[in-house]
């Protein structure tokens, strides 16, 4: 892949990373402030607990995506970006545009999903 394309993907990945980091911070802040007004009944406490758990799960998902993005940025630096982690073939441009942090080509990803439902 040429340097210009790699730079485009790098910028795309950095923008997505920044967006996800903001979401994680917002989830953390929302979870921290729930139930701090001191006027809650049991139903409010239960709702707040559920909301906090959902927020933590969402944050875990975003953190995982950030990790995948960081790994893709590392692959750009080391020369492995755009190559399937299983078969070594090029990952299609269409797939990389949709998921610039993709580690597997579509065929290997489908096979992986069939083996690990």
Long-range contacts (C-beta under 8 A, 24 or more apart in sequence): 1-81, 1-82, 6-76, 6-81, 9-72, 9-76, 9-81, 9-82, 9-96, 9-100, 10-73, 10-76, 12-100, 13-69, 13-72, 13-73, 13-76, 13-100, 13-101, 14-73, 16-65, 16-69, 16-100, 16-101, 17-66, 17-69, 17-70, 17-73, 20-62, 20-65, 20-66, 20-69, 21-62, 21-66, 23-58, 23-59, 23-62, 24-59, 24-62, 24-63, 24-66, 27-55, 27-56, 27-58, 27-59, 27-62, 28-55, 28-59, 30-55, 31-55, 31-56, 65-101, 68-101, 68-103, 69-100, 69-101, 71-101, 71-103, 72-100, 72-101, 72-102, 72-103, 84-108, 86-112
